[in-house]
Amino acid sequence: MRRRLFLGVAGIAPILNWIASPCRCRAQPGGFTSDVYVGEKPTSVIKLAGPGRRAGAVAFTPDGSCLVVGHDDGSVHRYNASSGLETGQFPARGPNDPIHAIAFAPDGLSFAIAAAVEEPDRPGASPDRDDSVSIFDDRGRETRRLSRMSGKILAVAFSKNGERIAAIDHAYVAQWWKVDDGSQSAVSVAHRANGQQATHAAARVGFSADLERVVVVNDCREGDYGGALWSQIVRLVEPGGREPRMIRSQGGTDTIASVALSADGSRVLTAFAEHWILYWDFATVRHVGTNYTMIPLGVAAKNRRPAFAAFSPDDRRIVLGSERYAWVHEEDRGKKGGAMHTFEGPGGCIRAVAFLRDRVRFASGGFAVLDDQLIEGTQHPRYEPVTMWDVQIPEKK
């Protein structure tokens, strides 16, 4: 016997209110329920007067007071994050040696740069060159260069005590070094199958604060359906050559846009292109939570894609970012849920974040605007400026 459900006015009203709401969240057990604040504007926006070239890497000092931008011509520019004024620049490598990753030491007095190794005998920039990591002091002087890696480096990081550096390259090889003498302390291969190389940058790599755990997204072709069938695997890597474990994702259009690892190394966050999030336990590789964040209707698909994800150093805040929006989730330890704050940024993909006491500071942009937009009279593309912007986190009621 068929059952029919009739909704009176009293039953329809809550549904209509939910649909009309500018923002909505729903969560499964183990995830979080959120109060959402949609469309709040940044409290400050500063566009940097850069050199007009692509920004290959962007990083804040741990206290958020300084921003460093590395460009494709091997130059590094430092900026005061409060005023946007340039405080220094220096050539980290040669003019044809692009910079791919930057990370600051915990004290903010030194930083690591991953860039292409110079090849003076080969004119021009070769895309298949190896990268190496160099350590610079706060005056821009190179104090140590570490052993080279097999190709482009996706991401680099310091340990929380500043004693080690880790990096992972696009061949899925992770290396660890001691800062004091530059000696290599460990190597681990995240993936060996078919010579598959990573095609995405730092947004799909995550490090724990002690560098004892690393996560990286691996795209693998496993079959053939209409030309291609791809699945995605998040590799869980640890130093010492231990066999990497993995989190398998469904294939298709719902791809992993970004990944993050909590500072304590216990949780893995995978953010998908369709704007939903899965949480995993690193030790057990079990799914521990799901969050679906619904953003305002009519937002373009490119502005929905969470191409950036990060945990705060104390793991109490999680940031997701797209080309237009930033979402800051404040966790309430000991309780389910928290608050999700949504901000509409000035545009451009988010590249770096600094967590301040009552604010979150972002850096976005630095890529080519459009392939068909060229500087007048040349064949060089236009590049959007790197933009710094702050958002104020509302006080808890």
FIPA-733335 format. One record per residue: x, y, z of N, C-alpha, C in turn; residue in one letter. Coordinates in steps of 0.2 Angstrom, whole numbers, plus 5000, padded with zeros to 4 digits. Example, Ala and Ser with C-alpha at 12.3 -4.5 7.8 and 13.67 -1.06 7.14 Angstrom:
<rs>
506649725039506249785039506649845039A 506449895035506849955036506450005039S 
</rs>
This chain:
<rs>
500449945000500050005000500450065000M 500350114996500750174995500550215001R 501050255003500950305008501150375006R 500650415007500750485005500850535011R 501350575010501550625015501250695013L 500850725017500550785016500850835021F 501050895018501350945023500851005023L 500751025029500351085029500751145029G 500451205030500851265030501351265036V 501151235041501651235047502251185045A 502151135041502751095039503151125034G 502851165029503251185023503651245025I 503351285030503751345032504451345034A 504651295038505351285039505751265033P 505451225029505851205023505951265018I 505451305018505551375014506051415017L 506051425023506551465027507251435025N 507351375026507951345024508251355017W 507751355012507951365005508151435004I 507751485008507851555007508451575010A 508751535015509351565019509951565014S 510351625015510951625011511451585012P 511451545018511951495019511651435023C 511951375022511651315025512251265026R 512151235032512651175033512251115035C 512551055033512250995036512850945037R 512850915043513350865044513150795046A 513550755045513450685047513750675054Q 513550615057513950605064514650605063P 515050635068515750635067516050695064G 515550735060515750795057515650855062G 515450905059515250965064514650995061F 514251025066513751075064513951145065T 513751185060514051255060513551305060S 513751365063513451425062513851465057D 513451485051513851505046513751585045V 514251625044514151695042514451705035Y 513951725031514151725024514251795021V 514751795017514851855013515251915017G 515451905023515851955026516451975023E 516552045023517152065019517752075023K 518352075020518952075024519052145027P 519352145033519452215036519952255033T 520452225029520952265025521152225019S 521352255014521552225008522152265005V 522652235004523352265001523552234995I 523552264990523852234984524652254983K 525052204982525752224982525952244975L 526452294976526752314969527352274967A 527152214965527652164963528052174957G 528452134954528852144948528452124942P 527752104943527352084937527552024934G 527851974938527951904936527551854940R 527551794937527151744941527451734948R 527051724953527251704960527251634960A 527851604960527951534961527751504968G 527951544973527851524980527751584984A 527251574990527151634994527051605001V 527351635006527351615013527351675018A 527051665024527051715029527551695034F 527851735038528151725044527651695049T 527851655054527451625059526951675062P 527251735064526851785067526451825062D 526451815056526051845051526251915049G 526851935052527052005051527452025044S 527651965041528051975035527851925030C 527851945023527651905018528251895013L 528451835011528951825006528651795000V 528851824994528551794988529151784983V 529151714981529651694976529351694969G 529751714964529551724957529851674953H 529651674946529851624942530551644939D 530751704940531451734938531951724943D 531751684949532251664954532351724959G 531951774959531951824964531551814969S 531751844975531251844981531151914984V 530551924986530351994988530051984995H 530252025000529952035006529552095007R 528952085011528452135012528252145019Y 528152205021527852215028527152195027N 526852145031526152125030525652175032A 525852225036525352275039525252325034S 525852345031525852405026525852385019S 526152325017526252305011526852335007G 527252375011527852405008528452345008L 528752355002529352305001529852325006E 530152275009530652285014531352255012T 531352215006531952195003531852144998G 532352134993532352084988533052064987Q 533051994984533751974982533651914977F 534151894974534051844969534251774973P 533751734973533951664977534251614972A 534051624966534451584960534451624954R 534651594949534751634942534151654939G 534151694934533551724931533151674928P 533351614926532951564923532851504928N 532851514934532751464939532151474944D 531551454942530951474945530951444952P 530651484957530551464964529851424964I 529851364968529251324968528951324975H 529351334980529051324987529451364992A 529151394997529451435003529151405009I 529551405014529351395021529851425026A 529551455031529851495037530051445043F 530651455046530751425052530351445057A 530251415063529751435068529951505071P 530551525071530751585074530751645069D 530551625063530451675058531151715056G 531651685058532351715056532651685050L 532451625048532751595042532151565039S 532251545032531751515028532051475023F 531651425021531951375015531551395009A 531951385003531751394997531851334993I 531351314989531451254984531451284977A 531951274974531951304967532351264962A 532351274956532651234951533451244952A 533851194951534551194951534851234945V 535251274946535551314940535951264935E 535851284929536151244924536451294919E 537051324921537351374916537551354909P 537651294908537851264902537251254897D 536551264900536051254896535651314896R 535551354890535151414890534451404891P 534151454894533451444895533251404901G 532551404903532351364908532151294906A 532351244908532151174906531651144911S 531051124909530551104913530651044917P 531151004915531250934918531850944923D 532151004925532651004929532550984936R 533050964940532950944947532951014951D 532551004957532551054962533051044968D 533251094971533551084978533251134983S 533451124989533151164994533751204997V 533651274998534151315001533951345007S 534351355012534151395018534451465018I 534051515019534251585019534151615026F 534551665028534451705034533951755033D 533851795038533351855037533651915033D 534251905031534551955027534651935019R 534351875018534351855011534951815009G 535351795014536051765012535951685013R 536151655008536051585008536551555012E 536351515017536851485022536951415021T 536451375018536551305016536151285011R 536451245006536051215001536051135002R 535451105002535351035003535450994997L 535450934997535450884992534850894987S 535050884981534450894976534050844976R 533450854973532850804973532750784965M 532350734964532150714957531650754954S 531750814952531250854949530950904953G 530350934951530050994954529850974961K 530051014966529751004973529051034974I 528651004977527951024978527851064984L 528251044989528151084996528751065000A 528851115005529451115009529151135016V 529451115022529251135028529751125033A 529751165039530151155044529851115050F 530151085054529851055060529751105065S 529251095070529151145075529651165079K 530151125080530751145084531351175080N 531251175073531651205069532351165067G 532351105069532951065068532951025062E 532351015059532350975053531951015047R 532050995041531751015035531450955031I 530850955028530650905024530350935018A 530450895012530150915006529950855002A 529450864998529250804993529150834986I 529450794981529450814974528850784970D 528850794964528350774960528350704958H 528950664960528950594959528750554965A 528450594970528250564976528850534980Y 529350574980529950554985529950604990V 529950584996529950635002530650625005A 530950685007531650685010531650725016Q 532050705021532150745027532850765028W 533050825031533750845032533750875039W 534350875042534550905048534750975046K 534451025050534651095048535351115050V 535551085056536251115058536851095053D 536851035050537351015046537150995039D 536450995037536250985031536250915029G 536350865033536450795032535750765031S 535650725026535050685025534850635031Q 534250645034534050605039533650545037S 533250555032532750495030532550515023A 532350455020532050465013531450415013V 530850435010530350385009529950395002S 529850344999529550344992528750334993V 528350384992527650374993527250334988A 527550334982527250294976527750274971H 527750214969528150184964527850164957R 527250164957526850134952526850174945A 527150144940527050174933527450234932N 527850254937528150324936527750384936G 527150374939526650424939526950484943Q 526850544940527150604943526550654945Q 526650684951526150734953526050794949A 525450814948525350874943525150934947T 525050934953524750984957525351004962H 525251064965525751094969525551084977A 525751134981525751124988525051114991A 524551134988523851124990523651054992A 524051004988523950934989524450904993R 524850934997525350905001525250935008V 525250895014525250915020525750885025G 525950925030526550905035526250905042F 526450865046526250875053526850925056S 526650945062527151005064527850975066A 527850905068528550875069528850845063D 528450845057528750815051528750745051L 528450715056528450635057527950605052E 527450645049526950625045526850675039R 526750645033526650685027526050655023V 525650695020525050665016525150705009V 525050665004525050684997524550654993V 524250694989523750664984524050634978V 523850574976524150534970523550524966N 523650544959523150534954523350464950D 522950414950523150354947522650334941C 522850314936522450284931522350214932R 521750184933521750114935521350074930E 521050104925520650074920520450114914G 519950094911519850134905519050134904D 518750194904518050194903517950264899Y 517750254892517750314888518350354887G 518950314888519550354887519950354893G 519650364899520050364905519650354911A 519950324916519550314922520150334928L 520050384932520550404937520250394944W 520650364948520450364955521050404959S 520850434965521350474969521550434975Q 522150434977522350404983522750454987I 522650464993523050504998523550455001V 524150475000524650435003524850455009R 524950415014525150435021525850405022L 526350455022527050445022527350465029V 527850415031528250425037528950415035E 529350455039530150445037530350375039P 530950355036531250295038531050235033G 530750255027530650205022530050155024G 529650175029529050125030528550125024R 528250075023527850075018527250125018E 527150165014526550215014525850175014P 525450205018524750185018524350235014R 523750215013523350255008522650265010M 522350315008521550335008521350335001I 520850294999520650284992520050334991R 520050374986519450414985519050384979S 518450404978518050384972518350424966Q 518350394960518550434954517950474951G 518050494945517550534942517650614943G 517150654943517250724943517350754949T 517150714955517250744961517950734964D 518350774962519150764963519350794970T 519850774973520150804978520550874976I 520250924979520550994977521151004981A 521150984988521651004992521650954998S 522150955002522250905007522650945013V 522550925019522850955025522950905030A 523450915034523650865040523650915046L 523350885051523350925057524050935060S 524150985064524850995067525050935071A 524550905075524750845079524850785075D 524650785068524750725064524150675065G 523650695068523150635070522550635064S 522450695061521850695057522150725050R 521750695045521850705038521250735035V 521250795032520750825029520750825021L 520250795018520250795011519650845009T 519750895005519250945002519150924995A 518550914993518350894986518150954982F 518150944976517951004971517251024972A 516850974973516150994974515951024981E 516451034985516451074991516151034997H 516350974998516250935004516950905006W 516950895013517550875016517450815020I 518050775019518050715023518650715028L 518550685034519050685039519250615040Y 519950605041520150535042520650535048W 520650475051521150465057521850435053D 522350475055523050455051523250385054F 523150365060523450305063523050245060A 522350255060521950195058521750195051T 521750255048521550265041520850255040V 520450275045519750265046519450335045R 518850335041518450395040518150415047H 518250475049517950495056517450555055V 517350585049516850635049516750665042G 516150695041516050725035515650785036T 515850835032515550905032515350925025N 514750945024514450975018514351055019Y 514751095016514651165017514251195011T 513651215012513251245006513351315006M 513651345000513751414999513251444995I 513151514995512551544992512451524985P 511751514983511651494976511851544971L 512051524965512251574960512951584960G 513351554965514051564965514351524959V 514851554955515151514950515551454952A 515551404948515851344950516551354952A 516951394949517651404950517751434957K 517251474960517351504966517151454972N 516851394970516651344975517251294977R 517751284972518251234973518751254978R 518751214984519151224989519851214988P 520251254984520951234982521451244987A 521251264993521751274998521451255005F 521851215009521651195015522251195020A 522051215027522651215032522351215039A 522651185043522551185050522951235054F 522651265059523051315063523551275067S 524151315069524651275073524351235079P 523851265082523551235088522951185086D 522851175080522251135077521551155079D 521451215082520851245084520451275078R 520851295073520451325067520651285061R 520251285056520351255049520151305044I 520551315039520451365034520351325027V 519851345023519751325017519751385012L 519951385006519951435002519851424995G 519451464991519351454984519651514981S 519451524974519651594971519251654973E 518751644977518351704979518151704987R 518151644989517851634996518451605001Y 518351625007518751585012518251565018A 518351505020517951475026518451465032W 518251495037518651475044518251445048V 518451385050518051345055518351345062H 518051365067518251365074518051305077E 518451255079518251205083518151215090E 517651185093517451185100517651125103D 518351115106518551055109518151035115R 518050965114517650935119516850935118G 516650965112516050965110515950955102K 515450935100515350925093515150995090K 515451005084515251065081515751125082G 515551185081515951245081515651295077G 515951345074515751395070516051405064A 515751405058516051415052515851485049M 516451525048516351595046516551595038H 516151625034516251635027516451705025T 516951715021517151775019517251785012F 517051835009517151845002517751895001E 518251854998518951894997518951934991G 519551964989519652014984519751974977P 519751904977519951874971520651844971G 520651794967521351754966521351694971G 521751644969521751584973522151604979C 521951574985522351584991522951544991I 523451574993524151534993524451524999R 524351575004524651565011524151595016A 524251575022523851595028524251605034V 524051655038524351665045523851665050A 523851635055523351635060523551675066F 523151735067523351785072522751775078L 522851815083522451795089521651805087R 521451855084520751865083520651875075D 521151865071521051875064521451815060R 521251815054521651765050521851805044V 522551805042522851845037522951795030R 522751815025522751775019523251815014F 523551775009523851805003523651764997A 523451794992523151764986523351794980S 523251764974523451794968524151774966G 524451804961525051794958525151754952G 524551734950524551694943524351734937F 524451704931524251734925523451744925A 523251804923522551824923522151784918V 522351784912522051744907522551734901L 522551684898523051664893523051714887D 522451744886522351794880522451864882D 522651874888522751944891523551954891Q 523751984886524452004886524652074887L 525252084889525552154890525552184883I 525352244883525252274876525952274873E 525952254866526552254862527052194864G 526852144868527252094869526852024869T 527251974870526851904870526851884877Q 526951924882527051904889526351914893H 526051864896525451864899525451914905P 524851944907524751984913524651944919R 524951964924524951924931524551964936Y 524051934939523751974944524251984950E 524152044954524652054959524452004965P 524951994969524851954976524452004980V 523951984983523552024988523551994995T 523652035000523552015007522952045009M 522552005013521952025016521751995023W 521552035027521352005034520651995035D 520451945039519751945041519651935048V 519151975051519051975058518651915060Q 518851875065518451825067517951845073I 517251835071516751865076516851835083P 516751875088516751845095516251795096E 516351745100515851695102515351735106K 514751715105514151745109514051705115K 
</rs>
